[in-house]
Amino acid sequence: MTPAQDTATRDDVRLGIVTAASQLLRDKGANAVTTRAVAEAAGVQAPTIYRLFGDKDGLIDAVAEHVMATYVAAKAAAAQAAETDPVADLRHGWRVHVEFGLANPELYALIGTRGRGGQSPATAAGIEVLRTRVRRLAATGLLRVDEQRALMMIHAAGNGTILALLATPAQQRDSGLSDAMFDAVLGSILVSTPATPDTTVRAVAVTFATVVPDLPGLSDAERALMTEWLHRSLGI
């Protein structure tokens, strides 16, 4: 067997295992996704899973990435192409994310039962898409907190909203909770009058921090120092 054939076979086996795990997830729920059950469904020995994925958490990462790949790619494309109002764009992304979570409850349960901390690669990619949206808010002078704080507040609130809704029977869910949570977050991270540029020192500093990496004529050390000064003034 040539190296190329060996790689192809390895990739095929890996895909077969991920596909089997994804099928178990859809058909029987998160609790059914055990190493033994996945091995049996994929027609491989359990050591093969450990060899290809390291452990069950590695398999969970692969399943999450497999299920979410198309979703994240679509979000990324939308974020890159977006020419709408940045607040409206962020609201659209929030709604899509919540809808996806409610439509894939077993995936969220599976990620939540990981033995170790950390994020799946797909989740990390989704956060980078969110970072792009938050950067647009900051660049237009709409943020009154720093970008990282805004990013983490939106991310935490979004996940919390999904988990709260999933924990409630479908017929009893508050249909307005998602939008109410989003508006509450906006009230905490945006300047008080988004339609009018905020010229307060803090708002200007937050906005200026977004362009420091692109300032011409400065060394990397000078940019790093300027960023440090801005963060210190913002209390970061």
trRosetta pair geometry for C-beta under 8 A, 3 or more apart (Angstrom, degrees):
i j d omega theta_ij theta_ji phi_ij phi_ji
1 5 4.7 -126 -169 91 86 125
1 6 5.2 107 132 -62 118 86
1 9 7.4 -23 -167 -6 144 142
2 5 4.6 95 53 7 78 102
2 6 6.9 -140 95 -7 40 87
3 6 5.5 -55 -146 36 32 113
3 7 6.3 34 155 -21 66 104
4 7 5.8 -53 -150 34 31 111
4 8 6.4 32 151 -19 64 105
5 8 5.5 -52 -147 36 34 112
5 9 6.3 34 153 -20 66 104
6 9 5.7 -53 -148 36 31 111
6 10 6.3 33 152 -19 64 106
7 10 5.7 -54 -149 36 31 112
7 11 6.3 30 153 -18 65 107
8 11 5.7 -56 -148 38 30 110
8 12 6.2 32 153 -22 65 107
9 12 5.6 -54 -147 35 31 113
9 13 6.4 30 155 -18 65 104
10 13 5.9 -55 -149 36 30 109
10 14 6.3 30 153 -19 64 108
10 52 7.4 171 -170 -110 89 109
11 14 5.6 -54 -147 37 31 113
11 15 6.2 31 155 -18 65 106
12 15 5.8 -54 -146 37 29 109
12 16 6.3 32 153 -22 63 106
13 16 5.6 -54 -149 34 31 114
13 17 6.5 31 153 -19 64 104
13 42 7.9 85 -169 164 68 123
13 44 6.6 93 -164 -86 106 143
13 48 6.7 -97 166 177 131 129
13 52 6.9 -149 109 -76 107 152
14 17 5.9 -56 -153 34 31 109
14 18 6.4 26 153 -14 66 107
14 52 5.2 -172 -99 -171 93 140
14 53 8.0 140 -136 -57 94 88
14 62 7.5 -115 178 -158 98 151
15 18 5.7 -57 -146 40 33 109
15 19 6.0 34 155 -21 67 108
16 19 5.7 -54 -144 38 28 112
16 20 6.3 30 156 -20 63 106
16 42 5.1 118 133 -154 94 101
16 43 7.5 -52 154 45 135 96
16 44 7.5 124 100 -29 120 121
17 20 5.7 -54 -148 36 29 111
17 21 6.3 28 154 -17 64 107
17 38 6.3 59 -165 161 83 110
17 39 7.9 -2 -126 -94 103 48
17 42 4.5 15 -100 -115 58 164
17 44 6.4 -41 -82 24 105 142
17 48 7.4 -162 -75 118 139 108
17 49 6.1 163 -153 -102 145 86
17 52 6.7 136 32 77 157 150
17 53 7.6 -135 118 -31 145 126
17 59 7.2 -91 144 -131 116 108
17 62 7.9 31 101 106 102 147
18 21 5.7 -55 -147 38 31 111
18 22 6.2 33 153 -21 65 107
18 59 7.6 -167 -96 -158 68 76
18 62 5.0 -106 -103 138 115 113
18 63 5.9 -175 -151 -86 80 62
18 66 4.9 150 166 -55 125 154
19 22 5.6 -54 -147 36 30 112
19 23 6.4 32 153 -21 64 105
19 42 7.7 122 65 -105 80 97
19 66 7.6 -144 -75 -177 52 155
20 23 5.7 -54 -149 34 31 112
20 24 6.5 33 152 -18 64 104
20 38 5.6 124 108 -157 111 70
20 41 3.9 151 -172 112 118 109
20 42 3.9 -128 3 -67 158 84
21 24 5.7 -52 -149 35 33 113
21 25 6.4 39 150 -24 64 105
21 33 5.6 65 -159 -139 89 107
21 38 4.7 8 -83 -122 88 122
21 41 7.6 150 -62 73 43 135
21 42 7.7 -10 -33 -49 75 119
21 59 6.1 -179 -95 169 165 111
21 62 7.7 82 57 89 148 102
21 63 4.8 -97 113 -88 125 126
22 25 5.5 -51 -151 32 33 117
22 26 6.5 29 153 -16 65 104
22 63 5.6 175 -72 -146 77 94
22 66 5.8 -100 -68 102 135 134
22 67 6.1 167 -127 -68 114 98
23 26 5.8 -55 -148 37 32 108
23 27 6.0 13 161 -6 68 115
23 41 6.9 -168 72 172 117 142
24 27 6.1 -66 -136 47 26 100
24 28 5.5 -39 -171 40 67 111
24 32 4.9 -147 173 115 102 112
24 33 5.3 139 104 -86 123 72
24 37 6.0 116 -132 132 152 119
24 38 6.4 -105 5 -88 153 73
24 41 5.9 -139 -55 -26 114 169
25 28 7.6 -63 -98 56 8 69
25 29 7.1 -5 -156 -174 44 9
25 30 6.5 29 -134 -88 83 50
25 32 7.4 -169 -84 68 35 101
25 33 5.5 16 -75 -61 82 126
25 63 6.6 131 -33 180 148 137
25 67 7.7 -75 90 -67 153 143
25 106 5.1 152 176 129 86 128
25 107 6.7 62 169 -76 139 65
25 110 6.2 -30 -125 -53 121 147
26 106 7.0 179 -91 57 33 150
27 32 7.6 -73 83 79 81 161
28 31 7.6 -99 136 69 92 75
28 32 3.5 43 108 -23 122 165
29 32 5.5 104 65 1 66 103
29 106 5.3 -140 -136 -120 52 121
29 109 7.3 -20 -173 81 85 149
30 33 5.9 -53 -162 19 43 112
30 106 5.0 -175 -46 -163 83 79
30 109 4.0 -130 -24 107 153 111
30 110 4.3 -158 -126 -70 106 73
30 113 6.2 130 157 14 131 137
32 37 5.8 -127 171 135 72 168
33 37 6.9 -130 -130 75 21 124
33 38 6.4 40 -157 -57 65 111
33 59 7.9 -174 167 121 109 121
33 60 7.5 106 131 -94 138 84
33 63 7.3 -23 -151 -50 148 174
33 110 6.0 22 41 -121 151 119
34 37 4.5 86 54 11 87 103
34 38 6.8 -160 84 -6 41 88
34 56 7.7 -41 -151 -119 45 133
35 38 6.0 -60 -146 39 26 108
35 39 6.2 29 157 -22 64 109
35 46 5.4 66 148 -142 108 105
35 49 5.6 -178 -150 84 93 155
35 50 7.8 28 -148 -52 136 86
35 56 5.5 -97 -59 -85 101 101
35 59 7.4 157 -99 7 77 159
36 39 5.8 -57 -149 35 28 112
36 40 6.4 25 156 -16 64 107
36 46 6.3 -25 -94 -86 56 123
37 40 5.9 -56 -149 37 31 110
37 41 6.2 27 155 -16 66 110
38 41 5.7 -57 -144 40 31 109
38 42 6.0 16 161 -8 67 113
38 49 6.4 89 97 -96 120 145
38 59 6.8 113 105 -176 175 151
39 42 6.1 -66 -141 46 24 100
39 44 5.4 -101 -150 78 73 74
39 45 6.3 -4 -165 173 126 14
39 46 4.6 -62 -69 -77 161 61
39 48 7.1 132 -125 50 99 101
39 49 5.9 -96 -77 -24 95 125
40 43 7.6 30 -179 -70 29 36
44 48 4.2 -82 162 56 125 150
44 49 6.9 135 99 -43 125 80
45 48 5.2 111 64 -10 71 101
46 49 5.8 -49 -164 27 48 112
46 50 6.9 40 147 -12 72 102
47 50 5.4 -55 -150 40 44 111
47 51 6.0 46 151 -25 73 105
48 51 5.6 -54 -146 35 32 112
48 52 6.2 16 160 -8 67 111
49 52 6.2 -66 -144 45 27 99
49 53 5.6 -28 176 29 67 115
49 56 8.0 27 144 -88 127 56
49 59 6.1 -4 -172 -73 109 131
50 53 6.9 -74 -117 59 19 76
50 54 6.7 -21 -163 162 56 9
50 55 6.4 25 -125 -87 79 45
53 56 7.8 55 114 -102 129 15
53 58 3.6 161 166 108 82 113
53 59 4.4 58 156 -62 166 70
53 61 7.7 166 -159 48 105 99
53 62 6.0 -92 -116 -9 118 135
54 57 7.5 -47 92 68 108 83
54 58 3.9 114 48 -32 101 153
55 58 5.3 109 49 6 56 101
55 59 7.5 -110 109 -1 37 90
55 115 7.6 -70 131 46 130 137
56 59 5.4 -53 -153 36 41 114
56 60 6.3 45 148 -23 70 101
56 115 6.7 85 73 -5 109 122
57 60 5.3 -48 -147 33 36 115
57 61 6.5 44 151 -23 64 98
57 114 5.2 77 -124 -158 96 95
57 115 5.3 -103 -59 41 115 93
57 116 5.4 8 -111 27 166 100
58 61 5.6 -46 -153 29 34 116
58 62 6.7 32 150 -17 63 104
59 62 5.6 -56 -152 36 35 111
59 63 6.3 34 152 -18 68 105
60 63 5.7 -53 -145 37 32 110
60 64 6.2 33 156 -19 66 106
60 110 5.9 -172 -141 156 104 101
60 111 6.7 147 167 -99 116 50
60 114 5.6 -167 96 -98 159 94
60 120 7.2 -113 126 -90 81 115
61 64 5.9 -58 -149 37 27 110
61 65 6.3 24 155 -17 64 109
61 120 4.7 172 -134 -129 67 84
61 121 6.3 74 -179 -2 104 87
62 65 5.8 -56 -146 38 29 110
62 66 6.2 34 153 -24 64 107
63 66 5.5 -53 -147 33 31 114
63 67 6.3 22 158 -13 66 107
63 107 7.8 -158 131 -127 100 87
63 110 6.8 -63 97 139 134 153
64 67 6.1 -59 -146 40 28 104
64 68 5.8 -1 166 4 66 120
64 107 6.4 121 -115 -168 74 101
64 110 7.1 -167 -70 99 94 116
64 111 5.7 76 -95 -81 137 107
64 120 3.9 -57 90 -144 143 171
64 121 7.9 147 91 43 104 67
64 122 5.3 -152 132 36 89 125
64 123 6.9 -19 151 -28 136 97
65 68 6.3 -71 -133 52 23 94
65 69 5.9 50 164 -63 64 94
65 120 5.9 -154 -51 164 80 113
65 121 5.0 17 -91 63 125 104
65 122 4.3 176 -109 -37 58 108
66 69 6.2 -30 -145 -13 20 115
67 71 8.0 4 133 5 63 122
67 104 6.7 135 158 -151 133 146
67 107 5.4 -143 102 -108 159 138
67 122 7.8 -137 65 31 69 176
68 71 5.0 -68 -160 49 61 117
68 72 5.4 56 146 -24 92 106
68 100 8.0 81 -123 167 89 137
68 107 7.4 139 -52 178 99 150
68 120 7.6 112 33 103 141 135
68 122 3.9 113 81 165 127 149
68 123 7.5 44 94 -56 170 58
68 126 7.3 -60 165 -48 134 124
69 72 6.1 -61 -147 37 25 105
69 73 6.3 24 157 -19 63 110
69 122 6.3 -97 -72 -107 54 120
70 73 5.7 -56 -146 36 30 113
70 74 6.4 30 155 -19 64 106
71 74 5.9 -59 -154 34 28 109
71 75 6.5 26 151 -18 64 106
71 100 5.7 92 -148 -130 146 147
72 75 5.5 -53 -149 36 35 113
72 76 6.2 36 153 -22 67 104
72 122 5.4 -153 -31 -161 148 85
72 125 4.9 63 179 103 144 120
72 126 5.2 -100 -116 -71 104 82
72 129 6.9 -166 -161 -20 77 140
73 76 5.7 -53 -148 34 31 112
73 77 6.4 30 155 -18 64 105
74 77 5.9 -53 -148 36 31 110
74 78 6.3 30 154 -18 64 108
75 78 5.8 -59 -149 38 30 110
75 79 6.2 29 155 -21 66 108
75 93 6.5 84 -147 -134 104 98
75 96 6.9 171 -95 106 99 141
75 97 7.8 54 -104 -72 141 88
75 126 6.5 37 76 -127 157 78
75 129 4.7 58 128 172 110 166
76 79 5.7 -55 -147 35 30 110
76 80 6.3 26 157 -17 65 107
76 125 7.2 -48 -62 164 126 103
76 128 7.9 15 -105 94 105 98
76 129 5.0 -110 -87 -95 65 115
77 80 5.9 -57 -147 37 30 108
77 81 6.1 8 161 -4 66 115
78 81 6.2 -68 -140 47 26 98
78 82 6.0 49 157 -56 64 98
78 89 8.0 172 146 -157 97 98
78 92 7.8 -122 159 115 139 125
78 93 7.4 169 103 -86 128 92
79 82 5.8 -32 -144 -3 27 120
79 89 7.5 111 -118 169 61 122
79 93 7.2 45 -79 -89 98 135
79 129 4.9 178 -15 -162 156 87
79 132 4.6 92 161 89 130 136
79 133 5.8 -92 -132 -56 111 88
80 132 7.2 -45 -72 177 58 159
82 86 7.9 99 130 -106 129 57
82 89 4.6 75 -172 -127 147 139
82 133 7.8 30 46 -104 160 86
82 136 7.6 -56 92 -71 124 169
84 88 5.1 -87 142 83 121 118
84 89 5.0 150 73 -60 104 95
84 92 7.9 61 71 -2 150 140
85 88 4.2 75 69 12 101 109
85 89 6.6 -171 86 -12 49 85
86 89 5.4 -52 -142 37 34 115
86 90 6.3 37 157 -21 66 103
86 133 6.8 148 -165 -168 89 71
86 136 4.1 -172 -118 122 128 113
86 137 5.0 -177 135 -74 137 63
86 140 6.0 177 8 20 142 141
86 142 6.8 -172 77 19 128 153
87 90 5.7 -52 -149 35 31 111
87 91 6.4 34 151 -20 64 105
87 137 7.1 87 -72 -104 67 104
87 142 7.0 -145 -59 -173 102 160
87 186 7.1 65 -147 -131 109 130
87 190 7.4 30 -103 -98 120 148
87 194 6.5 37 -49 179 148 159
88 91 5.6 -52 -147 35 33 113
88 92 6.4 37 152 -21 65 103
89 92 5.7 -52 -151 33 31 112
89 93 6.5 31 152 -17 64 105
89 133 6.0 -158 116 -134 107 106
89 136 7.1 -1 67 82 142 155
90 93 5.7 -54 -149 37 33 112
90 94 6.4 39 151 -23 66 104
90 133 4.9 134 -93 165 83 128
90 134 7.6 84 -105 -73 126 54
90 137 6.8 16 -45 -55 143 122
90 154 7.5 -82 -171 -134 117 149
91 94 5.6 -51 -149 32 32 115
91 95 6.5 30 154 -18 65 105
91 182 6.2 96 -124 163 79 147
92 95 5.9 -56 -150 36 31 109
92 96 6.4 30 154 -18 65 107
93 96 5.8 -55 -146 37 31 111
93 97 6.2 33 155 -21 65 108
93 129 7.4 -172 -146 132 136 110
93 130 6.9 161 144 -101 144 73
93 133 5.9 -102 13 -72 160 163
94 97 5.8 -61 -151 36 27 111
94 98 6.4 22 156 -15 65 107
94 154 7.3 -104 -92 -167 107 104
94 158 6.1 -136 -139 -103 82 112
94 178 7.4 155 143 172 104 101
94 182 5.0 104 142 -107 163 129
95 98 5.9 -55 -146 38 31 108
95 99 6.2 31 156 -19 65 109
95 178 6.9 98 -111 142 67 135
95 179 8.0 15 -88 -78 101 80
95 182 8.0 -28 -57 -55 74 157
96 99 5.8 -57 -147 39 29 112
96 100 6.3 31 154 -21 64 106
97 100 5.8 -54 -149 34 29 111
97 101 6.5 29 153 -18 63 106
97 126 7.6 114 -115 -174 115 130
97 158 5.5 -1 112 -172 139 134
97 162 7.7 -90 136 -59 85 128
98 101 5.7 -55 -150 35 32 112
98 102 6.4 26 156 -14 66 107
98 158 6.6 -125 -66 -157 84 85
98 161 5.9 -43 -112 110 117 123
98 162 5.8 -157 -131 -79 66 88
98 165 7.5 70 -168 21 103 153
98 178 4.8 94 179 -132 171 135
99 102 6.0 -58 -147 40 30 107
99 103 6.2 24 156 -15 65 112
100 103 5.8 -63 -146 41 29 108
100 104 6.1 -10 165 14 67 114
101 104 6.5 -79 -139 55 24 84
101 105 7.6 65 162 -88 61 52
101 108 5.7 58 -155 -62 88 138
101 159 7.9 173 -107 -123 154 50
101 162 3.6 -40 134 -139 157 135
101 165 7.9 102 107 64 114 120
101 166 7.2 -96 147 -49 99 121
102 105 6.9 5 -157 -63 33 88
102 162 6.7 -137 -52 -140 70 84
102 165 6.1 -44 -93 113 109 131
102 166 6.7 -159 -111 -75 63 84
104 107 4.2 -4 153 22 111 122
104 108 6.6 122 107 -18 81 88
105 108 5.8 -59 -155 38 38 109
105 109 6.3 37 151 -20 71 106
105 166 5.1 151 -128 -137 106 120
106 109 5.4 -51 -145 38 37 114
106 110 6.2 42 153 -24 67 103
107 110 5.6 -52 -148 33 31 113
107 111 6.5 28 155 -16 64 104
108 111 5.8 -53 -146 37 32 108
108 112 6.1 33 154 -21 64 111
108 162 6.4 -149 -117 138 157 125
108 163 7.1 -162 164 -87 135 75
108 166 6.4 -145 82 -58 146 170
109 112 5.6 -60 -148 39 30 114
109 113 6.5 18 158 -14 65 109
109 166 7.9 -157 -57 158 91 146
110 113 6.2 -65 -150 37 28 102
110 114 7.9 60 148 -53 57 77
111 114 6.1 -17 -172 -28 42 111
111 120 6.3 -83 -121 -22 114 123
111 123 7.3 115 -147 -53 147 138
112 163 7.8 115 -88 -110 143 118
114 117 7.6 126 102 -99 119 17
114 118 7.5 -103 129 58 151 82
119 123 4.2 -127 -174 89 104 122
119 124 4.8 129 107 -57 129 84
119 127 7.3 -20 -171 -12 167 135
120 123 4.6 96 53 4 80 103
120 124 7.1 -145 91 -5 42 85
121 124 5.6 -55 -149 37 33 113
121 125 6.4 35 153 -21 66 103
122 125 5.6 -51 -149 34 34 112
122 126 6.5 37 150 -21 64 103
123 126 5.5 -52 -151 34 34 114
123 127 6.6 37 150 -22 65 101
124 127 5.6 -51 -153 31 34 114
124 128 6.8 36 149 -20 63 101
125 128 5.6 -51 -155 31 37 113
125 129 6.9 40 146 -20 65 99
126 129 5.5 -49 -155 31 38 113
126 130 6.6 39 147 -17 66 102
127 130 5.4 -51 -151 37 38 114
127 131 6.3 47 146 -27 66 100
127 151 7.3 73 -170 177 91 115
127 155 6.2 19 -117 -105 97 137
128 131 5.2 -43 -148 28 37 119
128 132 6.9 46 150 -23 61 95
129 132 5.7 -47 -160 25 36 114
129 133 7.0 32 146 -15 63 102
130 133 5.6 -54 -155 36 39 111
130 134 6.3 37 150 -18 70 105
130 151 6.1 119 122 -144 109 87
130 154 6.3 -176 -172 100 128 129
130 155 6.3 126 112 -74 168 93
131 134 5.6 -54 -145 39 33 111
131 135 6.3 41 152 -26 65 103
131 147 7.5 62 -151 165 79 114
131 151 5.7 13 -97 -115 71 135
132 135 5.7 -51 -150 30 30 115
132 136 6.9 33 151 -22 61 100
133 136 5.8 -50 -158 27 35 113
133 137 7.1 36 146 -17 63 100
134 137 5.6 -50 -157 32 40 114
134 138 6.5 36 149 -17 69 104
134 143 7.6 56 -175 -78 81 137
134 147 5.4 120 134 -156 117 85
134 150 5.1 153 -148 104 122 118
134 151 4.9 -87 -20 -76 170 82
134 154 7.0 -159 -78 16 116 146
135 138 5.6 -55 -147 39 35 110
135 139 6.0 34 156 -22 69 108
135 147 6.4 29 -87 -134 61 135
135 210 6.1 136 -156 -142 80 120
136 139 5.8 -52 -140 36 29 111
136 140 6.5 14 162 -6 62 110
137 140 6.4 -73 -154 43 25 98
137 142 4.5 -89 -170 69 79 118
137 143 5.2 92 127 -49 103 97
137 150 7.0 -138 81 157 140 160
137 189 7.8 34 141 133 152 115
137 190 7.3 -95 -169 -100 126 90
138 141 7.8 48 179 -65 33 21
138 142 7.2 -95 -75 51 22 75
138 143 4.6 -19 -95 11 69 135
138 147 5.1 -37 -53 -81 152 100
138 150 7.5 -174 -60 32 103 153
138 206 5.9 -118 -144 150 96 94
138 207 6.1 175 170 -106 69 51
138 209 7.4 -64 175 71 132 93
138 210 4.6 150 120 -63 117 136
139 207 6.8 102 -133 -149 22 80
139 210 4.9 -133 -81 123 72 157
139 211 7.4 101 -123 -55 88 91
140 207 7.8 -112 75 -123 15 113
141 191 7.3 -9 145 -10 75 144
141 197 5.0 21 107 -142 152 87
141 198 6.0 -178 161 41 102 78
141 203 6.0 58 -167 163 84 107
141 204 7.6 0 -127 -94 105 47
141 206 8.0 119 -133 83 49 98
141 207 4.6 -5 -93 -85 69 142
142 190 5.4 -30 165 -138 90 92
142 191 6.0 -128 -160 15 43 99
142 194 5.3 29 -135 -134 103 95
142 198 7.8 112 -117 9 28 113
143 146 7.4 81 142 -124 134 10
143 147 6.8 15 177 -79 177 58
143 150 5.6 -74 -133 -55 124 151
143 189 6.0 -37 -136 164 80 87
143 190 6.7 -69 -105 -108 38 47
143 191 7.3 52 89 -30 7 83
143 203 7.4 159 84 -136 52 73
143 206 5.0 -129 93 147 103 143
143 207 7.4 159 49 -67 92 69
144 189 6.7 168 46 177 77 35
144 190 6.5 65 3 151 98 14
144 191 4.9 130 -52 -79 107 61
144 192 7.9 43 -47 -26 150 66
144 198 7.0 -34 -82 101 96 169
144 200 8.0 28 -125 64 100 130
144 202 6.3 50 -159 116 74 118
144 203 5.8 -39 -104 -87 71 86
144 206 6.8 -168 -131 -3 19 160
145 149 4.3 -95 154 88 121 129
145 150 5.3 152 81 -55 105 85
145 153 7.6 63 80 -5 155 142
145 188 7.4 4 -17 140 137 78
145 189 5.2 -75 28 -132 114 73
145 206 7.1 103 98 -112 14 143
146 149 5.0 89 60 11 78 105
146 150 7.0 -148 95 -6 37 91
146 206 5.9 -149 -99 -122 51 96
146 209 6.9 -25 -135 74 94 162
146 231 7.2 43 -107 -120 155 75
146 234 5.4 99 -58 142 114 153
146 236 5.5 16 -9 -80 161 130
147 150 5.7 -61 -149 39 30 110
147 151 6.1 34 155 -24 67 107
147 206 7.5 148 -37 -167 72 93
147 209 7.3 -147 -8 102 109 121
147 210 6.9 114 -54 -87 134 93
148 151 5.5 -50 -145 33 31 115
148 152 6.3 23 160 -12 65 107
148 236 7.6 91 49 -143 123 129
149 152 6.2 -61 -147 41 28 104
149 153 6.2 29 155 -20 64 110
149 189 7.5 178 111 -116 92 103
149 236 7.7 -129 -36 -110 113 100
150 153 5.8 -57 -146 36 29 111
150 154 6.3 24 159 -15 65 108
150 189 4.5 102 -118 -152 96 136
151 154 6.2 -64 -153 38 25 105
151 155 6.1 21 155 -16 65 113
152 155 5.5 -53 -138 41 33 113
152 156 5.9 31 162 -17 67 109
153 156 6.1 -56 -141 40 25 106
153 157 6.1 20 161 -15 62 113
153 185 5.7 155 139 -148 106 104
153 188 6.5 -135 -180 96 155 129
153 189 6.0 178 72 -62 146 125
154 157 6.0 -60 -143 41 25 107
154 158 6.1 28 158 -22 63 110
154 185 5.8 110 -96 168 64 149
154 189 7.5 -34 -50 -14 95 163
155 158 5.9 -58 -148 34 24 111
155 159 6.5 17 159 -10 62 108
156 159 6.1 -59 -148 41 29 105
156 160 6.0 29 155 -19 65 112
157 160 5.6 -56 -142 40 30 113
157 161 6.2 36 156 -25 64 105
157 181 5.5 171 174 165 109 110
157 182 7.5 144 127 -89 130 45
157 184 7.6 -169 -145 81 144 103
157 185 4.9 -144 35 -73 171 132
158 161 5.8 -53 -150 31 28 112
158 162 6.6 26 154 -16 63 104
159 162 5.7 -54 -150 36 34 111
159 163 6.2 28 156 -15 68 108
160 163 5.9 -57 -143 41 30 108
160 164 6.1 31 158 -21 66 109
160 181 7.6 -167 87 -155 101 147
161 164 5.9 -57 -145 36 27 110
161 165 6.3 21 158 -14 63 109
161 177 6.5 165 -149 130 97 102
161 178 5.5 98 175 -111 138 68
161 181 4.8 -164 -86 60 124 167
162 165 6.0 -62 -150 40 27 106
162 166 6.1 24 156 -18 66 111
163 166 5.7 -55 -142 39 30 111
163 167 6.3 30 157 -21 64 108
164 167 5.9 -59 -150 35 28 110
164 168 6.9 18 153 -14 61 110
164 177 7.1 -128 102 156 125 149
165 168 5.8 -64 -153 37 35 108
165 173 5.3 48 -151 -137 87 124
165 174 7.9 -113 -105 47 89 73
165 177 6.5 175 -77 76 103 139
165 178 7.3 0 -55 -61 144 96
168 172 5.3 -122 171 90 101 99
168 173 4.9 131 100 -88 123 72
168 174 7.7 8 107 1 170 74
169 172 4.6 63 67 19 92 109
169 173 7.4 -140 89 -36 44 78
170 173 6.0 -35 -155 -8 34 117
173 177 7.2 -99 177 13 83 129
174 177 4.0 92 89 -39 109 106
176 179 5.7 -60 -164 48 64 105
176 180 5.5 66 141 -27 86 110
177 180 5.6 -63 -145 40 29 112
177 181 6.1 29 159 -20 68 106
178 181 6.0 -57 -151 34 26 108
178 182 6.5 25 153 -18 63 107
179 182 5.6 -53 -147 36 34 113
179 183 6.3 34 155 -18 67 105
180 183 5.8 -54 -148 37 30 110
180 184 6.4 34 152 -22 63 105
181 184 5.6 -53 -149 33 33 114
181 185 6.5 32 153 -18 65 103
182 185 5.8 -55 -153 35 32 110
182 186 6.4 34 150 -19 66 105
183 186 5.5 -50 -146 36 34 114
183 187 6.4 40 153 -24 64 103
184 187 5.7 -52 -153 31 31 115
184 188 6.9 24 151 -15 61 107
185 188 5.8 -64 -156 37 35 108
185 189 6.2 2 160 2 72 114
186 189 6.4 -75 -137 48 29 91
186 190 5.2 -1 -178 1 74 124
187 190 7.1 -45 -100 42 16 94
190 194 5.5 -18 171 -74 128 111
191 194 6.0 140 66 -81 87 56
191 198 3.8 -138 -141 -39 155 146
191 200 7.9 168 -128 24 117 115
191 203 5.6 34 -87 -108 127 134
192 198 7.5 110 32 -96 72 125
193 196 4.6 -2 124 41 118 102
193 198 7.0 142 57 -74 81 90
198 203 3.8 -125 106 -141 113 176
198 204 7.9 -136 108 -43 77 65
199 203 6.9 -75 -73 72 3 124
199 204 6.4 30 -159 -55 48 111
200 203 4.7 86 58 10 85 104
200 204 6.9 -157 88 -6 40 89
201 204 5.9 -62 -150 39 28 110
201 205 6.2 28 155 -21 66 109
202 205 5.7 -56 -147 35 31 112
202 206 6.4 31 156 -19 65 104
202 234 6.7 108 -143 -116 86 82
203 206 5.8 -52 -149 34 31 111
203 207 6.4 28 154 -15 64 108
204 207 5.8 -59 -149 40 31 110
204 208 6.0 31 155 -21 67 109
205 208 5.7 -54 -141 37 29 111
205 209 6.4 39 156 -30 63 102
205 230 5.5 169 -173 -153 98 92
205 233 5.7 -127 -142 98 156 125
205 234 5.8 -173 119 -66 132 102
206 209 5.9 -51 -155 23 28 116
206 210 7.6 33 149 -25 57 97
206 234 6.7 103 -75 -107 78 138
207 210 6.1 -51 -168 18 39 112
207 211 7.8 12 149 -2 65 103
208 211 6.3 -71 -161 41 43 98
208 212 6.9 64 146 -51 72 90
208 230 6.7 -149 92 -118 105 139
209 212 5.7 -27 -152 -8 40 119
209 227 6.7 91 -144 -130 89 74
209 230 4.7 168 -88 140 102 151
209 231 7.5 99 -122 -62 137 69
209 234 7.7 -29 -46 -25 148 146
211 214 5.4 -69 -166 51 66 104
211 215 6.5 90 136 -56 84 82
212 215 5.8 -31 -152 -10 38 116
212 223 5.6 135 158 -159 93 88
212 226 5.5 -172 -144 103 124 119
212 227 5.3 152 120 -74 159 86
212 230 7.0 -134 -54 1 147 151
213 223 6.3 84 -108 -178 42 139
213 227 8.0 37 -59 -71 73 128
215 218 5.2 28 102 14 109 128
215 223 6.5 170 48 -104 108 101
215 226 7.7 -10 29 68 153 163
218 222 4.2 -127 -170 90 99 126
218 223 5.2 120 118 -55 127 83
218 226 7.4 -25 -167 -7 158 138
219 222 4.7 98 51 5 76 102
219 223 7.1 -140 94 -3 41 85
220 223 5.7 -54 -148 37 33 111
220 224 6.2 35 152 -21 66 106
221 224 5.6 -53 -148 36 31 113
221 225 6.4 32 153 -20 64 105
222 225 5.6 -51 -147 35 32 112
222 226 6.4 33 154 -19 64 105
223 226 5.7 -54 -148 37 32 111
223 227 6.3 34 153 -20 65 106
224 227 5.7 -54 -149 36 31 113
224 228 6.4 35 151 -22 64 104
225 228 5.5 -51 -149 33 33 114
225 229 6.5 34 152 -19 65 102
226 229 5.7 -51 -151 34 34 112
226 230 6.5 32 152 -17 65 105
227 230 5.7 -55 -148 37 32 110
227 231 6.2 31 155 -18 66 107
228 231 5.8 -56 -146 38 29 109
228 232 6.2 31 154 -22 64 107
229 232 5.7 -55 -148 34 30 112
229 233 6.4 27 154 -18 64 106
230 233 5.8 -56 -149 36 31 109
230 234 6.3 20 154 -10 65 110
231 234 5.8 -63 -147 44 32 105
231 236 4.0 -77 -168 59 88 122
232 235 7.7 42 -180 -71 30 26
232 236 7.3 -80 -64 47 25 78
